[in-house]
Each structure stands twice: as structure tokens, then as C-alpha cells.
Amino acid sequence: MHRLTVQEGVPAWDIALLTPKSRGRSQLWDLGPLGNFQLTDQWTDASGEIYCTTVYKFKGLESPIVILAEIDGEQAWNLRSILYVGCSRACSHLVLLVGEDLPEKISAMLPTADSRKVM
């Protein structure tokens, strides 16, 4: 968040943080403030708030920058749909946050910087 907003000059309201997990199951909401930012589940133009919602609720919407987080083995049954919807919401930049222990079968499905394939 810091790099995007401070170093690259991206307004916080141009960032959407998406997760396949509901608010009750997502660990993002338990983190508290993320540096100088607070997560919010409402669109806002406040400079210190980042919009966070599920991939499913963001379907049909878009944002200049999308950060897709919490991709793990729990979503294996629906991973293609999650990746398609989550990754196709970004107009300019897509950031994927995945754990180091992500199974190879799942990481092979993730787009890379040089990837042009459609999910």
C-alpha cells in the first residue's frame, strides 16, 4: 500500500483489495490498520482508507488497481472462477498476494507478469 500510494502516487480510492473469503473468514479484517491505511467495506474517497470486499461482491465492477489476496488451497474447487473474476477487475495493475506454501497446482494457474493467457 505504501509503495503504491506514496512512491507511485496512486490515490487510495483507486485501490481495491479483494479476497475470496467472506468477512467472517478473512484474516484481512483482523490485521487492524495496514500502515497508514484502514480497510473499509464501503467505497470512499478518504485518503487513509482502502476498499476491501470479496471477489464475488466485486463482480462486474473494476478498479485501476486490484490487490487479490488470500488465494490458497481452500478455493481449489472454484479457483478458475475466482481468478477470472478477481484478475479481470484491474484496469491498470494487478497485485497477487499468495502464501509461500501455495500448492504448485494452484500457483501454476496464477497469471505472471509476462502472461497473456486467458483463464
N, C-alpha and C positions, 0 to 999 in steps of 0.2 A: 504494500500500500504506500509506504513511504517513497519508494523509488518511483512509482507511477505518479504520485501527486506532487512530490517535491522536486525530484530530479527531472522528471519528464513533463511536469506542468499540467497533468491531467486533472480536471476538476473531479472531486469525489463523486458528484452526482452522475458522472459518465461511467461509473464502475458498478457492475452488478456481480455480486458473489452468489453463485448458485451451488446447490447441493441436492443430491437425490434423496436425502434423508429429511423427514419431517422435523419440525422444530423440537419436538419431544425426544427425538432420537439423534439429532445432530449435535455434535460436540462444539460446533462453532459458537452457539449461543452461550456456552459455559465458559468461554475464554475471557469474557469481560472485554474491556477496551483493547483494541488492536493498535498499540502505539497511541497515536493521537486520534484514532477513529473509534466510533461506536457503531455497532451493527444496528440496523433498523429494518423492520419488515414493511415500511411504508416508503414510497418514493418521496424523496426530499431534495431540496436544493441547498441544504445546510452543508457547509464545507467539512464538518467533522463527522459526517455520517455516511456509511456505506450501506446501500440497499442489499439485503440478503433475503433470499427466498429459495423455494425448491425449483428444480428444473421443470417440474410439472406445472407449477403456477406461472412460470415464465414463458411457457409455450405460446408462440405467436407474437411475442414481444422481442425487442432487440435492444442492445446497448453498445456504445462504442467499444467498451472493454468488458469482457466477461471473464471472471475467475471461476473455474469449475473445480470444486473441492469435494473431498470425501468420497472419491471413487475407490471402491475396494471390492473384495470378494462377495459382499452381501448383495451386490447388484448384478451378479453374473447372469441371472435369469432374464434380466431386462436391459443388459448393458448396451446393446446396439441402439435401442430407443433413447436411453439416457444420453449417450454420446451424441447421437444425431441432434436431438433437441438442444442439449446444452452447448455443444460446439457450434451449432449454426446460429446462435443468438448474437454472436460477436460481430460487430460491423468492422472493427479495426484490429483489435488484439484479443487473443485468447490465451489465457494462462491456465494450465492444468496443475493442480496440486494433488499429488498422489503419494502414498507411503512407499518407502523403500522395499517393503515386503509384499508389494503388489505381485500377484501371480503372473508369470510370463504370458500365460494365455490371455490375460486381460491387458497387460501392457502392450502386447502386440496389436491390439485393437485401437490403441490411442493414436491420434494424429501426432506427427512430429513436425518440426519447423520446416522440413523440406517435403512434407507430404502434401499431395494434391488429390488424394483419393477421396471418394465419397463413401461415407459409411453406409 
